Amino acid sequence: MLELHCHTTYSDGTLTPSELVNAAMSAGVRALAITDHDTMNGWDEAFAAAKLHNLEIVPGLELSTVHNHCSLHILGFYPDAQKLREPLGDRLEGRKRRSQQMVAKLAELGYPIQLPELGEGMAPGRPHIATALVKAGYFQSSREAFDRLLGDDKPAYVHYEKFSIVEGIAMLCSCGAVPVWAHPYLFRGGDVKEVLKELVAAGLMGVEVYHPNHSAKEIQNLKKLCAEYGLLMTGGSDYHGPSPDPKTPDRSTLNMLQVPLDLLEPIKQAAASLR
């Protein structure tokens, strides 16, 4: 009944914040986090839509950092929006520069495309580029575009601009946000246990234990690590909405993990301690 990892059209999701709220209600979600990549701009619409329902919105975001030359995502919950707006604007501009660099690489490789017009405050990413490649007729599916050109270390891939885990966690904490390591077992830059030590030293407060890509054994390992380090546990479906490509299956479904609602209160208390 708790969803602490969801995306909207303000980053790489396919549902608007209002549509996501409606879908969450239909799926039996009681508290929903809006965690778009490097942007908070979907919050207002989500809050307005949630007023029509008995749904609690958890304001959040998924911050992109780089560790050991690999992308490492950190969820931040309950930030002070005013304090976070300026530093997050810099991250959003970095995303735009990265997308343009990938578009330029694609043109050099013989795949010229036009990126879709994104609204103010929307964060461009590889899924938008993959969709443009499919629309231009180069590939049959977004999955194929990733496998051929956009995946990590593929010909058109561009690394994120350098922004360390220490910088990312410090930025979130300074803005009152509770920093949580997103989907640890998807990280490709080192052993989870060793990387976690570095994150905890930098000020990490929680770990996303429940995620569709985590096995039962991995979930148990993360629970033990949370107990060892005194970390908060979170979870979510990492929902991106229905796939826009009929040949690409949906990554996840809302409320698929049945994350218990009682995990939310300790996060609220941690956020209050940062104020």
Summary of the structure (lengths in Angstrom):
residues: 275
radius of gyration: 17.9
end to end distance: 27.1
largest distance: 52.6
contacts: 952
relative contact order: 0.18
helix: 43%
strand: 15%
